[in-house]
Amino acid sequence: MKSDCTHRLNKREATKDDIVLSLSLVMATKVADFLKRARVEKGRAILAGGTTRNPHILRYLRELLPEVEFVVPPEAPYFEAWGAALLARASGSPFPEPSTLLREGTVGFGSLEPLSKAERLVTYFEGKTGPVVAGQAPPGALERAVDAIDLRGGRKACWPETCWPASI
């Protein structure tokens, strides 16, 4: 999804608003899928968290699950923080001085090292050109895939219809 969004933005085929709507639909679909797996397809569901302030996500959820009444209480955006504060108070943790909670002029997001610093951790494989045949791996692809897959924990390395135990 991210690469599709970036590609469309770079080609000027989509606006930022289009991207926001697409990402909102993706988020709503993930929530709807989770609710379906939990067998919540009708009745009432309470929504909490900051995303409840996104009207597009709420609209998409209601469209995806019309049999579910989604309830968004006024406390929804800060519900988790409120619960954490109540739990802290109940456990006897003192509330810090408000002046120690926020700092003027600071941003709370750090930064990560550039990906180029991890380049030595990446294994590059030479690509082979040629026709793609359904159900057939290109020459050497299986060996490269087996080499690249972490086989610890009893997992299996598989290619179309053949699996080998992790002991290979």
C-alpha atoms as one frame of an Amber mdcrd trajectory, in Angstrom:
protein
   0.000   0.000   0.000   2.737   2.474   0.946   4.644   1.926  -2.287   1.421
   2.331  -4.292   0.719   5.607  -2.511   4.254   6.889  -3.026   4.206   5.850
  -6.687   0.893   7.598  -7.374   2.000  10.742  -5.545   5.286  10.867  -7.460
   3.478  10.518 -10.768   0.965  13.181  -9.666  -1.868  10.683 -10.135  -3.204
  11.197  -6.621  -3.591  14.013  -4.142  -2.721  13.823  -0.476  -6.467  13.681
   0.189  -6.730  10.578  -2.024  -3.942   8.964  -0.021  -5.606   9.819   3.306
  -8.844   8.255   2.092  -7.023   5.143   0.852  -5.155   4.705   4.127  -8.384
   5.295   6.083 -10.064   2.538   4.086  -7.127   0.186   4.736  -7.318   0.877
   8.489 -11.100   0.434   8.572 -10.834  -2.810   6.591  -8.276  -4.192   9.064
 -10.579  -3.356  11.995 -13.603  -4.832  10.204 -11.661  -8.027   9.407 -10.599
  -8.331  13.039 -14.196  -7.879  14.215 -15.423 -10.490  11.726 -12.796 -12.976
  12.957 -14.012 -12.234  16.494 -17.560 -12.937  15.240 -18.736  -9.353  15.859
 -20.864  -8.762  12.783 -23.950  -7.289  14.432 -24.814  -5.550  17.667 -22.812
  -2.765  19.317 -19.105  -2.064  19.479 -17.403   0.735  21.382 -14.519   2.426
  19.611 -11.717   4.105  21.563  -8.446   5.784  20.664  -7.254   8.697  18.627
  -8.386   7.262  15.308 -11.983   7.796  16.403 -11.350  11.431  15.447 -10.915
  10.369  11.820 -14.399  10.662  10.285 -13.357   8.682   7.197 -12.379   5.616
   9.211 -15.676   5.778  11.101 -17.659   6.124   7.857 -15.828   3.205   6.235
 -16.334   1.014   9.311 -20.051   1.742   9.255 -20.174   0.936   5.530 -18.185
  -2.299   5.927 -20.232  -3.536   8.908 -23.718  -1.999   8.575 -25.182  -4.418
  11.144 -22.837  -3.099  13.860 -23.690   0.039  15.788 -20.369   1.742  16.463
 -20.451   3.812  19.648 -17.831   6.541  20.055 -17.981   7.989  23.580 -16.740
  11.559  24.112 -13.740  10.148  26.040 -12.690   7.961  23.070  -9.634   9.999
  21.962  -7.998   9.859  25.396  -9.580   6.699  26.779  -6.321   4.717  27.019
  -4.460   7.562  28.757  -7.364   8.017  31.152  -7.336   4.298  31.972  -3.566
   4.340  32.524  -3.927   7.337  34.869  -6.691   5.607  36.840  -4.619   2.436
  37.104  -1.579   4.427  38.260  -3.653   6.221  40.897  -5.200   2.950  42.086
  -1.733   1.400  42.444  -0.515   4.329  44.537   1.760   5.896  41.936   2.019
   9.627  42.540   1.058  11.930  39.707   4.065  13.932  38.504   4.066  17.694
  38.606   2.364  18.994  35.444   5.394  21.196  34.707   7.530  18.055  34.306
   5.234  16.441  31.737   5.768  18.776  28.790   8.750  20.740  27.556   8.366
  23.887  25.505   9.727  23.750  21.983  10.637  20.056  21.892   9.514  17.395
  19.498   8.881  13.912  20.838   9.975  11.966  17.784  13.524  10.717  17.513
  15.211   9.673  14.332  16.733   6.437  13.160  20.083   5.834  11.513  20.032
   6.002   7.713  19.322   2.666   6.033  22.640   2.955   4.201  24.384   2.136
   7.500  22.729  -1.313   7.450  23.694  -2.048   3.855  26.328  -4.571   4.976
  23.503  -6.673   6.474  21.756  -7.074   3.119  22.472  -9.965   0.771  22.099
  -9.140  -2.908  21.284 -11.836  -5.457  21.921 -11.494  -9.138  18.677 -11.623
 -11.052  18.260 -14.017 -13.937  16.251 -12.890 -16.910  13.986 -15.141 -18.892
  10.373 -16.173 -19.227   8.263 -16.667 -16.122   6.549 -20.054 -16.071   3.703
 -20.651 -13.638   4.664 -23.206 -10.987   8.360 -23.202 -11.905  11.102 -21.486
  -9.959  13.880 -19.771 -11.891  17.205 -21.656 -11.824  18.858 -21.350  -8.412
  15.885 -19.558  -6.827  15.098 -22.399  -4.430  18.648 -22.587  -3.160  18.755
 -18.820  -2.629  15.381 -18.853  -0.864  16.438 -21.686   1.461  19.681 -19.845
   2.243  17.768 -16.637   3.001  15.006 -18.121   5.194  15.500 -18.460   8.928
  14.865 -22.165   9.486  15.066 -22.129  13.279  12.055 -23.179  15.303  11.003
 -26.095  13.095   9.656 -23.935  10.286   9.776 -25.309   6.779  11.124 -23.835
   3.587   8.641 -24.474   0.787   8.509 -23.894  -2.926   5.269 -24.375  -4.829
   4.293 -27.911  -3.901   7.348 -29.310  -2.192   8.356 -28.748   1.420  11.506
 -29.771   3.194  11.803 -30.101   6.948  13.853 -27.439   8.699  16.668 -29.945
   9.196  17.955 -29.543   5.609
